Amino acid sequence: MLIGEVARRSGVSARMLRHYESLGLVRPSGRTGSGYREYSGEDVRRIFHVESLRAVGLSLREIGRALDDPGFTPADLVDDLIRRTRERIAAETELLVRLDRVHATEPAGWEDVLQVLAVLRALGSPSAGARQRAALAPVDEVPVEALVEAALDESDPVVAGALRWALARSGGSAALLAEGLGSPVPEVRERAVRSLAELPGDEAVALLRDALAHPDAVVRDRAALALGAQGEAAATPVLVDMIVAGSNDTDAADALSVLAGDDDADRIASLLVGRIGDGTTGPPARGRLTQALAGIPGATALRALADLVGDGDRAVALTATYLLRLRGDG
């Protein structure tokens, strides 16, 4: 077959067939008496092989190796193709996500589109300063999904603070942040609960209440401290557990003192006393629980301190005595 007929049957242009010949990929087996290229059936099959390999992403150089190198290992090339395909999919997926986020901002013109794209690029910048500036951009320029993703991924404390501030301004991020509480990565879970703790509104409070039962102690503790500062009594048991465990116990005691000011003092004091008298509570924890009674007003806490003056643990007894004197009751 002459080159024109081959081009018609194969769908490969005559120009490309000549290019293949110049690269040594497909050489016509013969020439006519007039010097025209003449392709055999085997030549045409090789053309189809070349096109098939091009279709799966091989370069022309790789195709030459695949067809002619006896030592060629197909598995290695397939592995490389898989890697490159995954990289291409990841890049295209990232582009699609960015375009969706630009669309969500309902840009009025190309200037708005370019502004949002610039902010999205800056949020992913290796420069902490650039990420911080992006977080502080006007709310309508930063899609909330991008802010949440950045906040859950941010390790720089200054930038993380700016992102939490931006999320508190943006609205609509609570449910997205709550998804981060289910992450298998502990750091992501902590960033999620810290961000939730700074959000205003009932939705964030409800999600923090749910987080009090989270299997991750860090998430539970962060949620309890945030709720305690807002006067949410549901945080009380977890705050007491924190004091027993010595986990941010000073902050937990401060939060309990806030809650005790809301006519809940006797209940909180009873919880603390109950843990002090629990036979499984060790001496250090009993000491911390006794100190926590200092911030709890009311008769129950006062009676407990008076009883603890005679405690068999000298450290507990001395702490109770000191606290009573501070109250002017000793």
C-alpha positions in Angstrom: 0.0 0.0 0.0 1.2 3.5 -0.8 1.4 6.1 1.9 -1.9 7.8 1.0 -3.9 4.6 1.3 -2.2 3.7 4.6 -3.0 7.2 5.9 -6.7 6.7 4.9 -7.0 3.3 6.4 -5.1 3.9 9.6 -6.3 7.5 10.4 -2.6 8.5 10.7 -1.7 11.5 8.5 0.9 11.1 5.8 3.0 13.7 7.5 3.0 11.8 10.8 3.9 8.6 8.9 6.9 10.4 7.5 7.8 11.6 11.0 7.6 8.0 12.3 9.9 6.9 9.5 12.4 9.7 10.4 12.4 8.4 14.0 12.8 4.8 12.9 9.5 3.7 14.4 7.8 2.5 11.2 9.8 2.1 8.0 8.0 1.1 4.8 9.3 -2.3 3.7 9.8 -1.4 0.1 9.6 1.2 -2.6 7.7 1.1 -5.9 9.6 1.3 -9.2 8.9 5.0 -9.2 10.4 5.3 -5.7 7.2 5.8 -3.7 7.0 4.3 -0.2 5.2 0.9 -0.1 3.9 -0.5 3.2 3.4 -4.1 3.9 0.6 -5.6 6.1 3.2 -6.0 8.8 4.2 -2.3 8.5 0.5 -1.4 8.9 0.2 -3.6 12.0 3.3 -1.8 13.5 1.6 1.6 12.8 -1.4 0.4 14.8 0.9 -0.7 17.6 2.5 2.7 17.7 -0.8 4.4 17.9 -2.1 2.1 20.6 1.0 2.8 22.8 0.6 6.6 22.2 -3.0 6.3 23.3 -1.9 5.0 26.8 0.5 7.9 27.2 3.9 6.6 26.0 6.3 9.0 24.3 7.6 8.2 20.9 11.0 7.4 22.4 9.4 4.9 24.8 7.4 3.4 22.0 10.6 2.8 20.1 12.1 1.0 23.1 9.0 -1.0 23.7 8.9 -2.3 20.1 12.6 -2.8 19.4 14.6 -3.4 22.6 14.8 -7.1 23.5 15.6 -6.3 27.1 12.7 -4.0 27.5 10.6 -4.7 30.6 6.9 -3.8 30.1 6.1 -3.9 33.9 8.5 -1.0 34.6 7.0 1.1 31.9 3.5 0.3 33.1 4.5 1.3 36.6 5.8 4.6 35.3 2.6 5.1 33.3 0.5 4.5 36.4 2.6 7.1 38.4 2.3 9.7 35.7 -1.4 9.1 35.3 -2.0 9.5 39.0 0.0 12.7 39.0 -2.0 14.0 36.1 -5.3 13.1 37.7 -4.2 14.7 41.0 -3.3 17.9 39.1 -6.6 18.0 37.2 -8.5 17.2 40.4 -6.8 20.1 42.1 -7.7 22.4 39.2 -11.3 21.2 39.3 -11.5 21.9 43.0 -10.1 25.4 42.5 -12.6 26.1 39.7 -15.5 24.9 41.8 -14.4 27.2 44.6 -14.0 30.2 42.2 -17.5 29.4 40.9 -18.9 29.3 44.4 -17.8 32.9 44.9 -20.1 34.0 42.0 -17.4 36.2 40.4 -18.8 39.2 38.5 -15.9 39.4 36.1 -12.4 38.1 35.2 -10.8 40.4 37.7 -12.8 38.6 40.5 -11.8 35.2 39.0 -8.1 36.1 39.0 -8.3 37.5 42.5 -9.8 34.3 43.9 -7.3 32.2 42.1 -4.5 34.3 43.5 -5.8 33.8 47.0 -6.2 30.0 46.5 -2.6 29.8 45.3 -1.3 31.8 48.2 -3.1 29.5 50.7 -1.0 26.6 49.3 2.2 28.6 49.2 5.4 27.3 50.9 5.7 30.8 52.4 4.0 31.2 55.8 3.8 34.9 55.2 1.9 34.4 52.0 -0.5 31.9 53.6 -1.1 34.4 56.4 -1.9 37.2 54.0 -4.3 35.0 52.1 -6.1 34.1 55.3 -6.5 37.8 56.1 -8.0 38.6 52.7 -11.6 39.9 52.5 -14.1 37.1 53.3 -15.8 37.3 49.9 -12.4 36.5 48.2 -11.8 33.3 50.0 -14.1 30.2 49.6 -14.9 28.7 52.9 -13.9 25.2 51.7 -10.5 26.5 50.9 -10.1 28.1 54.4 -11.2 24.8 56.1 -8.8 22.7 54.1 -5.9 25.2 54.8 -6.8 25.3 58.5 -6.8 21.5 58.9 -3.4 21.3 57.1 -1.6 24.3 58.7 1.3 23.6 61.1 2.6 27.1 61.6 0.9 28.5 64.8 0.7 32.1 63.6 -0.8 31.2 60.2 -3.2 28.7 62.0 -4.4 31.5 64.2 -5.1 33.7 61.2 -7.0 30.9 59.5 -9.1 30.3 62.6 -9.9 34.0 62.8 -10.9 33.9 59.1 -13.1 30.9 59.6 -14.9 32.7 62.5 -15.7 35.6 60.2 -16.7 33.5 57.2 -19.7 31.5 58.6 -20.8 28.1 57.2 -17.6 26.3 58.2 -18.8 24.3 61.2 -20.0 21.2 59.4 -16.9 21.1 57.2 -14.6 21.4 60.3 -16.6 18.6 62.0 -15.5 16.3 59.2 -11.9 16.9 60.3 -12.8 15.4 63.7 -13.0 12.0 62.0 -9.6 12.2 60.4 -7.1 9.4 61.0 -4.4 12.0 61.6 -4.3 13.3 65.3 -3.0 16.7 64.3 -5.9 17.3 61.9 -8.4 16.3 64.6 -6.8 18.8 67.0 -6.8 21.6 64.4 -10.5 20.8 63.7 -11.6 21.1 67.3 -9.5 24.2 67.9 -11.1 25.9 64.9 -14.6 24.8 66.1 -13.9 26.3 69.5 -13.4 29.7 68.0 -16.6 29.7 65.9 -19.6 31.6 67.0 -23.1 30.2 66.9 -25.2 27.3 68.1 -24.1 24.9 65.4 -20.5 25.0 66.7 -21.6 24.6 70.3 -23.6 21.5 69.4 -20.7 20.0 67.5 -18.4 20.7 70.5 -20.9 18.9 72.8 -20.8 15.9 70.5 -17.0 16.0 70.7 -17.1 15.5 74.5 -17.6 11.8 73.7 -14.9 11.7 71.1 -12.4 8.7 71.5 -9.4 11.1 71.2 -8.7 12.7 74.6 -7.2 15.8 73.0 -10.4 16.4 71.1 -12.5 15.9 74.2 -10.3 18.2 76.3 -10.3 21.0 73.7 -14.0 20.8 73.4 -14.5 20.8 77.2 -12.3 23.8 77.7 -14.2 25.8 75.0 -17.6 24.8 76.3 -16.6 25.5 79.9 -15.5 29.0 79.0 -19.0 29.5 77.5 -20.8 28.3 80.6 -21.9 24.9 79.1 -22.4 22.5 82.1 -22.1 19.5 79.8 -18.4 20.0 79.9 -18.1 19.5 83.6 -17.4 15.7 83.7 -14.7 15.9 81.1 -13.1 18.9 82.9 -13.0 16.9 86.1 -11.4 14.0 84.2 -8.7 16.4 82.9 -7.8 17.4 86.4 -7.5 13.8 87.5 -5.3 13.0 84.4 -3.2 16.2 84.8 -4.1 17.2 81.3 -4.3 21.0 81.2 -5.6 20.7 84.7 -5.1 24.4 85.5 -7.2 25.5 82.6 -9.7 22.8 83.4 -10.0 24.1 87.0 -10.4 27.7 85.7 -13.2 26.5 83.4 -14.9 24.8 86.4 -14.7 28.0 88.4 -16.6 29.8 85.5 -19.2 27.1 85.5 -19.5 27.2 89.3 -20.6 30.8 89.0 -23.8 29.8 87.2 -25.5 28.3 90.3 -23.8 25.0 89.7 -21.2 25.2 92.5 -22.5 22.5 94.7 -22.8 19.9 91.9 -19.3 20.6 90.7 -17.9 20.5 94.3 -19.6 17.2 94.8 -18.0 15.8 91.6 -14.6 16.9 92.8 -15.1 15.5 96.3 -16.3 12.2 94.8 -13.2 11.8 92.8 -11.0 12.7 95.8 -12.6 10.0 97.8 -12.5 7.5 95.0 -10.1 4.7 96.1 -8.6 4.5 92.6 -7.5 8.2 92.5 -3.8 8.5 93.2 -2.1 11.1 95.5 -1.1 13.6 92.7 -4.6 13.6 91.3 -6.2 14.0 94.7 -3.9 17.1 95.2 -5.0 18.6 92.0 -8.7 18.0 92.8 -8.2 19.6 96.2 -6.6 22.7 94.5 -9.6 22.9 92.1 -11.9 23.3 95.0 -10.3 26.7 95.5 -12.3 28.2 92.7 -15.7 26.7 93.7 -17.9 28.8 95.9 -20.5 27.5 98.3 -21.1 25.4 101.3 -20.3 22.0 99.7 -16.8 23.1 98.7 -16.2 24.7 102.1 -17.2 21.6 104.0 -15.1 19.4 101.7 -12.0 21.6 102.4 -12.7 21.4 106.2 -12.9 17.6 106.0 -9.7 17.4 104.0 -7.7 19.3 106.6 -7.5 16.0 108.4 -6.8 13.9 105.3 -4.2 11.2 105.7 -2.3 12.6 102.7 -0.2 15.4 104.2 0.0 17.3 100.9 -3.8 17.2 100.5 -4.3 18.3 104.2 -1.8 21.2 103.8 -3.5 22.3 100.6 -6.9 22.3 102.2 -5.7 24.2 105.2 -4.1 26.8 103.0 -7.2 27.2 100.9 -9.4 27.6 104.0 -7.1 30.4 105.2 -7.4 32.2 101.9 -11.2 32.0 102.3 -10.9 33.5 105.8 -12.4 30.4 107.3 -9.4 28.8 108.8 
